[in-house]
Structures are given as C-alpha cells and as structure tokens.
Amino acid sequence: MDPFETQHFSLAAFHKRLPTKSNLLRRGVNISSATCSLCNDGIESENHLFFNADSQNTCCSTFADGGGRTAVLFSNFDQLIDWCYQLDLPRHAKKGFKGVFYAYIWSLWSLRNSTIFSNSRPVRES
Ligand SMILES: [Zn+2]
C-alpha cells in the first residue's frame, strides 16, 4: 500500500467509515457479536483498535506491551491531530509523524483482517 493509500485509509478510520463491528451494527448489518476480533475483549471500534480510549479494553496496548502498559499516547483521533498541529517542527517532520501513524493504523487493520479471515488470533512472543 502506498503512502497516499495509507493516508486515505486513515482518514476513513478518522471519519468512522471502516467496517469495524460497531460500525457494521450501527449500519444495521446483522453480525453475531461486536466483540473485537483481535483481543476478544471489548467492542471493536476505531478507538478500541487504534487508541487507548479505554485502558481496560484496548487492542493496541495488548499487542504493544505484554506488561499491560499502554504504549499509545492518544485516546482518540482528535488528540492525535491536536498533538500534530502543536508540534514545533518543520512541516516535513510533521508529515513524517503522520506517515508513521498512517502505517500503524494500516498495519493494525491488516492484522485484524488476517485474524478474521484465517480464523486464528495472533500470539505475542515472549
Ligand atoms: Zn481488541
């Protein structure tokens, strides 16, 4: 996936247009459960998958740190965007931060999809 596609994908996530289970239910799609496919502990939404909106049920912290600490600094997209705008860095450096985050969103979504379609949950190496 090229950088433009990851940016476009992240904007879809920002606008809550990804087919997360909570979005599918909101759209009236009949699915058996809204439980997250990755951690099986929480409602699958953008904030659950990509941010630490609820520190008890957050996918990203589950996979980022086996000690239970949350590695993601932001609770939602708004906090991330505010942080990027407040950075006192050259424009190209800000673009770099955004690019890293776009890749993070895309990678976690790809992991979520491969989990669903391979019917096996990822295992953290110790
Ligand atoms: Zn999860």
Boltz pocket constraint, residues with backbone or C-beta under 6 A from the ligand:
constraints:
  - pocket:
      binder: B
      contacts: [[A, 36], [A, 37], [A, 38], [A, 39], [A, 40], [A, 41], [A, 42], [A, 48], [A, 49], [A, 57], [A, 58], [A, 59]]
      max_distance: 6.0
